[in-house]
Amino acid sequence: MDIYDFYRNDPALQSYLLKQADAICRHPGFSKSDFEEQLQILVCHLYEKRHHYDPGLSSQWTFAVKVTDNKVRSILRSRKAQKRDPKREEMSVNDIVDSGDGNPTSAHETIPSCHPDHIRQSDLFADLETLMSRLDLIDRSVMQLQRRGLTHKEIRSLLSLSVRELQASFQRIAAIAKELRLDEYF
């Protein structure tokens, strides 16, 4: 039995994942509105780690709990690290900022001695984050799973989507990307 089938057929594991997602949302920096997203992250992570399961080492339950607990710690550690750096601002390197001499300039021009390839990569990440922030939960989940290399069949199975629903999701993603002038990536 695949670990994902185990998740789908085990109410105790489903309940455990729900409790863990709820526990994440009760920590500072999270809100109740993050619940579905955190649950999706935990389920996706468990699905991605399924090939590491070895029946000779532990039961499926033990494996699933260990993988989930590690991911929860990772999520909380990451959020805590973000909170420790109050100077950190999220912005695109294309944003117009004050250069310090009173003249407006692109943010990437204020970064000393950056290699042009690094700037292009930063642009890509910033653009991708902008795109992700505009997507609804399903489309964002589809995009995350696609970025992680899952096949369309695996995405449909994991998110319980039909072929048409998945195609519609890709069309919505492409439309938002085009609206943001990111269609060159798609």
Buried (B, 14 or more C-beta within 10 A) or exposed (E): EEBBEBBBEBEEBBEBBEEBBEEBBEEEEBEEEBBBBBBBBBBBBBBBBBEEBEEEEEEBEEBBBEBBEEBBEEBBEEBEEEEEEEEEEEEBBEEEBEEEEEEEEBBBEEEEEEEEEEBEEBBEEBBBEBBBEBBEEBBBBBBBBBEEEBEBEBBBBBBEBEEEBBEBBBEBBBEBBEEEEBEEEE
